[in-house]
Structures are given as C-alpha cells and as structure tokens.
C-alpha cells in the first residue's frame, strides 16, 4: 500500500484526460505536497519521501509549463518525461547508495534489520527493477509519442504496466526473500 501512496500523484496525472493536462499536473502537484505533509506529520523522514519530493518538483515545473502554454510540445511528451523523471530519481537514489525503497521498507520492517546487508541488498534489487521499469517505460512511450500516439490506449497500457510489473515483482521478491530467511531460521518480516 505504501507504493500506491508514493505513486498516487503520477496515477492522478495519468487518469486526468490529456486535454486537461495542466489541471492534471496541478492536481498531481497538490497530491504530492499533501502526501509529503501527511507523511512528515506522521514522522517519516525525507529518506522515505524521495519519490514524493521528486514528484512535487516535477509537477510544479510541468504545471508551470502547462499553464503558461497549454499547447506546448511538452504535452505530447509529458508521459515520457514522467517515466524518465522517475527513472532518474530512482537511479540517482541507487547512485548515492540510498535506494528509494529503503525508506518505504523501513515503515514495515523492524528497526534492528535496517542496517543489515541483506535488507539493504533487497532494496537495491527492488529499486533497480523499478529504475529499469521506469526507463523502459519512458523509451516505449517516446517511441509511441514520436509516432503520434502519445495519448493512446497503447500508451496508457504501457504506463500501467510500468507501475504494475515492478509492483508485482516487489511483492513477490519480498515474499521470496522472507520465505528463504525463515527457512534458514532467520527472523524476517
């Protein structure tokens, strides 16, 4: 459920009709800021809000462009830019040694496991899959946009798959790692 909340602004932007992209960007910005405020009030650190903060910055810029020029060429590539931005955020979190999924995983994992190498390794793997999914989604969306199908059913399917596939991987991989740890006699949650 944490991943759904994390990516809610992107989902909001994706479901608002593309003809109203400036309002979609503004709604996504409001959603991102609302999530950040809510999470900060509940005690979350910024390490758990990497995607949310990146989302707020992205949608602030996109909303400014969209309201300044609703017919901007950026509109046709907004989905590409969205997925590309997520790939960059996730990739940078890996590059600095702080996979964005660590903060999310810490919400449901006992504190004593946070510094263990297997916990960190699992999050490196999961963040790598999310990064690859975002990058691949951006590439496929760029091809579709270049072909004039930026806001088509295939583009929507690609966007959905770009979130669903890594989400399913995350759930299954965590379950696999937990089962393996329990079988080895280790405590894992």
N, C-alpha and C positions, 0 to 999 in steps of 0.2 A: 504494500500500500504506500510505502514511502516513495517508491519510484513514481507512482501515479501522481502524487502530490508534487514531487520535484518537477515533473514534466507537464504539469497542468497548464502553465501559460502557453506552451507550444501546442498543446491539444486545443486550447481555446482559439489560438490563432488559426490552426488548421481547419476548424469546423465553421468559422465565420465565413460566409460567402466571399470569394475572392474579389468581387466587385466592391466590397466594403473593406478592403484591406487596411485602410487607415484606422478604421474602428476596431478591426481585429488586432492590429498592433497595439492600439491603446488599451484594449481590454486585456491583452496578454501582459502589457506593462503593469497595469493595475493589479492583475493577478499575481505577478512575480513580486511586486512590492508588498502586497498583502501577505503572501506566503512568508517572505523574509521577516516581516514584522511579527507575524504569528509565531514563527519558529524561534526568533530571538527572545520573545516574551516567555516561551516555554524553556528557555535555557540553552538552545542549540548554539554551537559555536559557528564561526564562519567556515570552518573546515567541513561542516555538514551542509553548507549552503553555497558551494562553489557553482553549481549549475544555476541556482536561483539568482545569484548576483550577476552571473554572466547573462542570464535571461533578461534581467531588468535593464542592463546596459544595452543589449542588442535591441530590445523592443523600444527603448527610449529613442535610439538612433533611427530605427525603422519607422516609428510613428512620426518623428520629426520630418523625415523624407516624404512619407506618405501624405501627410497633411500639407506640406509645402508644395508638392506636385503629385496629385493623385494619379496622374497619367505617366509617371516616371517609369523608365525602363526597368527600374529596380523591381517593380511589381512582378514582372514575368519571372524574375529570378529570386523572388522572396523565399520560396521553399528551399531552393538550392542554398541560399545564404543561411537559412535557418539550420539546415542539417550541417552545413560546413562550419558554422559557428559552434555548434555542439561538438563537432569533431575536434575543432581547435581547443575548446575549453577542456574536453576530456583528455586530449593528447597532451596539453600543457600540464594538466594535473599529474599525468604519468611522468612527464619530463622532470618535474620538480620533486618527484618522489612522494607525492601526496595524492594517490588516486581518488577521484571524486567520490567513489563508492565507499571509501573508508568512513567518511562522516555519516553516511546513511546507515552503514552496517553497525556503527557504534551505538546507534539508537536501540538496537535489539540484541546486542552482544554484551556479555558481562565484561566489565572494565579490565579484569585480570587477563583477558585474552587480547586486548587491543595492541599490545606491543610485541606479541608473538609473531615470529616469522611466517608460520603457516597462515595466520589471519591476514597479514599484510599481503602475502603471495596470492591468496584467494582474491583479494580486492584488486591486485594488479591484473590478474587474469580477467576478472569481470570488467574492469574499466577498459582493458584492451579490446574486449569484444564490443563493448558499447562504442568505443572510438572507431573501430573498424566498421561497425554497422552505420554510424553517422557518416563516415567518409564515403562508403559505398552508396548510401542513400543519396548523398549530395551529387556524386558522379552520375548516377542514373537519372536523377531529377534534372541535372544540367543537360543531359542528352535529350530528355523529353522537352525541356524548355526551349532548347535550340531548334527542336523540330516543330515548335509551335504548340506543344501540348502541355504547357506549364500547369494549367489549371484543369486537367482532365481526370477522368476516372483512373487511368493507369497511374498518374502522378499521385493521386490520393492513396491508391493501393500500395505504392512504393513507400509513401510516408508512413502509413500504418505499419507496414512490415518492418520499417526502420526502427520502430519502437517495440513492436511485439516480439520479434525474433530475439533481440538481446534481453528482453524482459523474461522470456521463457527460458533462455539459456541461464540467466542469473538464478532463477528459481530452481531449475534442475541441477545446476552445478553446485549450488549451496547445499541442496539436499544430498547430493552425491558425496561431497566433502564431509558433511556431518555424519552420514552413514559410515563412511570409511573411518572417521575418527572414533565413532562409537564402537565399531568392530575391533579397532586397535586398542580399545579400553581407555581412550581419552574422553574427556568431557567436552562436548561441543553443543552449542545451541544454535 
